[in-house]
Amino acid sequence: MKSASAFLIVPFAFVSLAFSAVTAQQQASAEGWRQTERTDPVRGDYTRYTLVGKFVKAPAGDSAARPSLTVDCSTHNRSHKSKFVRGTLVVGDPLKIDWVEPEEIHGISYFPKVDVLYRLNDTKEDKEQWTPSTDKTSASFSKSSLEKMLRAHTVEITAQDQGGAALVMQFEIPESSVIGQSCDVDQHKK
C-alpha cells in the first residue's frame, strides 16, 4: 500500500516542479520584450515585440488591465532587409479622440488623433499626436518616437480616456538591441 502511495506522490511532485519552472519563466519574460512570429495575408511574415507596463493612474473601474507597447517589424520584404512597420500603445479602454485639421485642406476632412504626453527618464514631457485604432483603445506611434523610447530606461505616457480623465502609464525599457537590429531602428544616444 505504501509503494502505491509513493507512485501517486512522485507524479504530483514532478507536475508541481514543472509548474513552478513555467511560472518562473513567464515572470522573467513578462519583465522584458516578448517576441512572437506572425503571418498576415497582406503583410506576410513579421515579428511582434510586446512590452507590458503598468498604470500609474488607471482607467476608472478597470484594475486588472495592463497597458502594453507593441512593435511590428517586417522580416521579409522586397529589399530583404528587416524594417519597422508600426508601433502601438495598447491601453484597452477607449481613448479621447481629437479631430485635427490637416495642413492642406482638400474638401472638408479632419483626421482623428490622440494627444499623448510622454516623458523619458524623468525629463521634460514631449507632446505628440498619435493615430488611434478603429476601436479607439490603442494608438500608433512613429519610428522616431520608438527610437527615443528605446534610449530611455523609463517611459511615462499620459493620454486621456474618452471621458477626459488622465491615464498615466509607465514602462521600464529593457535592453532592446534585438528590436534595434530586427526593426532597423537607431537606439543609440545621439
C-alpha positions in Angstrom: 0.0 0.0 0.0 2.9 2.4 0.8 4.5 1.7 -2.6 1.3 2.6 -4.3 1.1 5.9 -2.5 4.7 6.7 -3.5 3.8 6.1 -7.1 1.0 8.6 -6.8 3.0 11.2 -5.0 6.0 11.2 -7.4 4.0 12.3 -10.5 2.4 15.1 -8.4 5.9 16.3 -7.3 7.1 16.4 -11.0 4.0 18.3 -12.0 4.5 20.9 -9.2 8.2 21.3 -10.2 7.3 21.7 -13.8 4.6 24.3 -13.0 7.0 26.3 -10.8 9.6 26.3 -13.6 7.0 27.5 -16.1 5.8 30.2 -13.7 9.3 31.5 -13.2 9.9 31.6 -17.0 6.7 33.5 -17.5 7.6 36.0 -14.8 11.1 36.5 -16.4 9.6 37.0 -19.9 6.9 39.4 -18.5 9.7 41.8 -17.5 11.2 42.2 -21.0 10.1 42.3 -24.6 8.1 39.2 -25.7 8.8 38.2 -29.3 6.2 36.4 -31.4 6.3 35.5 -35.1 3.2 36.3 -37.0 1.8 35.9 -40.5 -0.6 38.2 -42.2 -2.1 37.6 -45.7 -1.4 41.3 -46.7 1.9 42.0 -44.9 3.4 38.5 -45.0 5.7 37.3 -42.2 6.5 39.8 -39.4 7.8 39.8 -35.8 5.8 41.5 -33.0 7.6 42.6 -29.8 5.4 43.3 -26.8 6.4 45.1 -23.6 3.9 45.1 -20.7 3.8 48.2 -18.5 1.7 49.4 -15.6 -0.9 52.0 -14.9 0.2 54.8 -12.6 -3.3 56.3 -12.9 -5.6 53.5 -14.2 -8.9 53.8 -16.1 -11.9 54.1 -13.8 -13.2 50.7 -12.6 -10.6 48.6 -14.5 -7.9 47.5 -12.2 -6.9 44.2 -13.9 -5.9 45.6 -17.3 -2.2 46.4 -18.1 -1.1 48.7 -20.9 1.5 47.5 -23.4 3.7 48.7 -26.2 3.8 46.6 -29.3 6.3 47.0 -32.2 5.8 45.2 -35.5 8.8 44.6 -37.8 8.6 43.0 -41.2 11.0 40.1 -41.6 10.6 39.6 -45.4 10.1 42.4 -47.9 11.3 43.4 -51.3 14.7 44.7 -50.1 15.3 41.6 -47.9 16.0 43.9 -45.0 14.0 44.0 -41.8 12.2 47.2 -41.1 9.9 49.0 -38.7 6.2 48.7 -39.7 4.2 50.0 -36.7 4.5 50.9 -33.0 1.3 50.8 -30.9 0.4 51.8 -27.4 -2.4 49.4 -26.3 -4.5 50.8 -23.5 -7.6 48.6 -23.5 -10.1 51.5 -22.8 -11.4 53.9 -25.4 -9.2 57.0 -25.7 -10.2 60.6 -26.2 -10.1 61.4 -29.9 -9.4 64.9 -31.2 -10.2 65.8 -34.8 -7.3 67.7 -36.3 -7.4 69.9 -39.3 -4.8 68.9 -41.9 -2.1 71.3 -43.1 -3.6 71.4 -46.6 -7.4 71.1 -46.9 -9.0 69.3 -49.9 -12.7 69.5 -49.1 -13.9 69.0 -45.6 -11.7 66.5 -43.9 -10.2 66.2 -40.4 -8.0 63.4 -39.0 -8.6 61.6 -35.7 -5.7 61.9 -33.3 -4.9 61.1 -29.7 -3.0 63.7 -27.7 -0.1 62.0 -25.9 2.5 63.3 -23.5 5.5 61.1 -22.8 8.4 61.6 -20.5 11.7 59.8 -20.9 13.8 59.2 -17.7 12.0 62.0 -15.7 13.0 64.7 -18.3 10.5 67.2 -19.7 7.5 65.9 -21.4 7.2 65.7 -25.2 3.7 66.2 -26.8 2.7 64.3 -29.9 -0.5 63.3 -31.7 -0.7 59.6 -32.4 -3.2 57.9 -34.7 -6.0 55.9 -32.9 -7.0 52.4 -33.9 -10.5 51.8 -35.3 -11.8 50.7 -31.8 -10.0 53.7 -30.2 -8.4 51.5 -27.5 -4.9 51.9 -28.9 -2.8 54.5 -30.8 0.1 54.1 -33.2 3.4 56.0 -32.8 6.2 56.7 -35.3 9.6 55.2 -35.7 11.3 58.3 -34.3 9.1 58.0 -31.1 10.2 54.4 -30.8 13.9 55.4 -31.2 13.5 57.9 -28.4 11.8 55.4 -26.1 14.4 52.7 -26.7 17.1 55.1 -25.5 15.4 55.6 -22.1 15.3 53.4 -19.0 11.7 54.5 -18.1 8.9 55.9 -20.3 5.8 57.5 -18.8 3.0 58.1 -21.2 -0.1 60.1 -20.5 -3.3 60.1 -22.6 -7.0 60.8 -21.8 -9.8 58.3 -21.8 -13.0 59.1 -23.7 -14.4 61.0 -20.7 -11.3 63.2 -20.5 -9.7 61.6 -17.4 -5.9 61.3 -17.4 -4.5 57.8 -18.0 -0.8 57.5 -16.9 1.2 54.5 -17.9 4.8 53.6 -17.1 7.1 51.2 -19.0 10.5 50.0 -17.8 12.5 49.7 -21.0 14.8 46.7 -21.0 17.9 46.1 -23.2 16.5 46.4 -26.7 19.2 45.5 -29.2 17.1 42.8 -30.7 14.4 45.3 -31.7 17.1 47.7 -33.0 18.5 45.1 -35.3 15.2 43.4 -36.2 13.4 46.7 -37.0 16.4 48.7 -38.3 15.8 51.2 -35.5 18.6 53.5 -34.2 18.6 53.1 -30.4 22.0 54.7 -29.6 22.1 58.0 -27.9 22.9 61.0 -30.1 
